[in-house]
């Protein structure tokens, strides 16, 4: 007997693994990592082993002064170390 739960499960499976024309189209990435199988493959041929070294960045995002980033990392490391030492002595 088919219940409402079975119909929902079948509907979800069909929507995830939809039927296609028999060929996998790897020309566009519709989901994260390519497709639902996460195969990370693309059939596009514009970039290949011969011309990949000619690629140049079109834009670069600068986050600011790198010194402050390093100081922030050092500060967080010190705070975490102090918290671990305090927790060690509290729960000893």
Secondary structure in CASP SS format (residue, H / E / C, confidence):
PFRMAT SS
TARGET T0000
AUTHOR 0000-0000-0000
METHOD secondary structure of the structure
MODEL  1
X C 1.00
X C 1.00
X C 1.00
X H 1.00
X H 1.00
X H 1.00
X H 1.00
X H 1.00
X H 1.00
X H 1.00
X H 1.00
X H 1.00
X H 1.00
X H 1.00
X H 1.00
X H 1.00
X C 1.00
X C 1.00
X C 1.00
X C 1.00
X C 1.00
X C 1.00
X C 1.00
X C 1.00
X C 1.00
X C 1.00
X C 1.00
X C 1.00
X C 1.00
X C 1.00
X E 1.00
X C 1.00
X C 1.00
X E 1.00
X C 1.00
X C 1.00
X C 1.00
X C 1.00
X C 1.00
X C 1.00
X C 1.00
X C 1.00
X C 1.00
X C 1.00
X C 1.00
X C 1.00
X C 1.00
X C 1.00
X C 1.00
X C 1.00
X C 1.00
X H 1.00
X H 1.00
X H 1.00
X C 1.00
X C 1.00
X C 1.00
X C 1.00
X C 1.00
X C 1.00
X C 1.00
X C 1.00
X C 1.00
X C 1.00
X C 1.00
X H 1.00
X H 1.00
X H 1.00
X H 1.00
X H 1.00
X H 1.00
X H 1.00
X H 1.00
X H 1.00
X H 1.00
X H 1.00
X H 1.00
X H 1.00
X H 1.00
X H 1.00
X H 1.00
X H 1.00
X H 1.00
X H 1.00
X H 1.00
X H 1.00
X H 1.00
X H 1.00
X H 1.00
X H 1.00
X C 1.00
X C 1.00
END
